[in-house]
Every structure is written in C-alpha cells, then in structure tokens.
Amino acid sequence: QEQLVESGGGLVQPGGSLRLSCAASGMIFSRRTWGWYRQGLGKQRELIAYVGNIPIYVDSFVKGRFVIARDNAKNMVYLEMSDLKPEDTGVYYCNTAPDWEIQWGQGTQVTVSS
C-alpha cells in the first residue's frame, strides 16, 4: 500500500529555519518526480517545488530560501526551509509532481509567527 508520511513542521519565528521530511513507502520511489505542496488557511493546496533529476521551484517566493532534495536509497524527500516568513505558514504535503498521484498523507503544519 502506497503511503506518505510528512514530518518536521513546527512553530518558528520569522527568519528561522525548518527541515521537512517525507517518507514514502509501498511504491517504486526512484522512478517518480516528487514535490512539496503547501495549503494555507482557506487556500487551495499548491505545488511549490519538485525534484526529478534537478530541482524546480514553482513558487518564486521560495526561490533562494527553500531547497528540495531527495534520497532514493531511503525513499525520502526533504524540504530545507530558511529565512521563513509569515506567508510560508500552512500545512505542507509531499506527493508526486507536477501531478499528484498518491493518496495524501496527513501533512505537517508550519507556523511562522513572532
């Protein structure tokens, strides 16, 4: 059974950093392109970055602040977030990208606030 489990979120002050992790199981991980999505309060879930052979940052607001990476040996996807801003607040999910194909995990909440 395909499963995604996100972790690493939390409450952080503006300018702070977090590292999100996504563990994928029940699938052939290495053949897929993986992405991180964000859903702000009252907003639709949106793709912010994805990685196949190279990283692509869909959301220009995160360029230079976020780094997406994958580890095929561990079936993991990461999102290193730095210089966090209140606008980055939301629930973060991983899934295949640019089109999601797997049942969503529970996500991990990121709150940027002073």
C-alpha positions as a printed Julia matrix, in Angstrom:
114×3 Matrix{Float64}:
  0.0    0.0     0.0
  1.34   3.38   -1.02
  1.86   5.73    1.9
  3.31   9.18    2.52
  4.3   10.44    5.97
  5.42  14.04    6.44
  7.23  15.38    9.49
  9.41  18.23   10.73
  6.95  21.09   10.94
  6.52  23.39   13.9
  6.27  26.93   15.2
  9.16  29.16   14.22
  9.87  32.87   14.35
 10.3   34.9    11.17
 13.79  34.38    9.82
 14.01  30.9    11.29
 14.58  27.54    9.62
 12.94  24.14    9.44
 13.67  20.89    7.67
 10.68  18.9     6.46
 10.9   15.2     5.69
  8.65  12.89    3.73
  8.87   9.12    3.95
  7.37   7.23    1.03
  6.58   3.52    1.1
  4.82   0.92   -0.98
  6.0    2.18   -4.37
  8.96   2.39   -6.72
 10.22   5.69   -5.39
 13.15   6.35   -7.72
 11.07   6.4   -10.9
  8.9    9.29   -9.83
  9.23  13.03   -9.61
  8.47  14.29   -6.11
  7.15  17.59   -4.88
  6.22  19.6    -1.84
  2.83  21.27   -1.68
  1.54  23.91    0.71
 -2.02  24.63    1.8
 -2.53  27.93    3.57
 -5.57  28.58    5.74
 -8.59  28.95    3.49
 -6.49  28.41    0.38
 -6.08  25.65   -2.15
 -3.18  23.27   -1.96
 -0.44  24.42   -4.3
  2.78  22.93   -5.6
  5.8   24.93   -4.51
  8.76  22.79   -5.64
  9.54  19.42   -7.15
 12.56  17.32   -7.96
 13.22  14.7   -10.59
 16.84  14.8   -11.71
 17.01  18.52  -10.89
 15.02  20.75   -8.53
 12.34  23.05   -9.88
 10.92  25.89   -7.76
  7.42  26.64   -8.94
  6.75  29.32   -6.35
  9.1   32.22   -6.98
  8.59  33.38   -3.4
 10.59  30.42   -2.09
 13.49  30.63   -4.53
 16.74  31.19   -2.7
 15.15  30.27    0.64
 13.95  26.68    0.19
 15.9   23.68   -1.07
 14.19  20.46   -2.15
 16.14  17.22   -2.2
 15.55  13.5    -2.5
 17.29  10.38   -1.27
 16.38   7.43   -3.48
 18.2    4.97   -1.22
 15.99   5.94    1.71
 12.77   6.75   -0.19
 12.81  10.22    1.33
 12.07  13.74    0.13
 13.23  16.8     2.05
 12.49  20.49    2.1
 15.06  22.72    3.76
 13.37  25.99    4.62
 15.29  29.06    5.69
 14.54  32.76    6.23
 10.96  31.76    6.9
  8.24  34.38    6.56
  4.67  34.52    7.9
  3.45  33.93    4.35
  5.07  30.47    4.46
  2.57  29.35    7.1
  0.48  26.36    6.13
  0.24  22.6     6.05
  2.96  21.05    3.91
  2.47  17.82    2.0
  4.6   15.73   -0.3
  3.35  13.83   -3.33
  4.3   13.09   -6.89
  4.6   16.14   -9.1
  3.67  18.08  -11.06
  0.5   15.94  -10.87
 -0.26  14.24   -7.59
 -1.0   10.52   -7.88
 -0.91   9.13   -4.36
 -3.39   9.45   -1.52
 -2.4   12.44    0.57
 -0.67  11.99    3.9
 -1.57  13.96    6.99
  0.84  16.77    6.18
  2.95  18.72    8.62
  1.99  22.14    9.99
  4.42  25.02    9.62
  3.6   28.21   11.51
  5.8   31.27   11.15
  4.95  33.83   13.78
  6.58  36.08   16.33
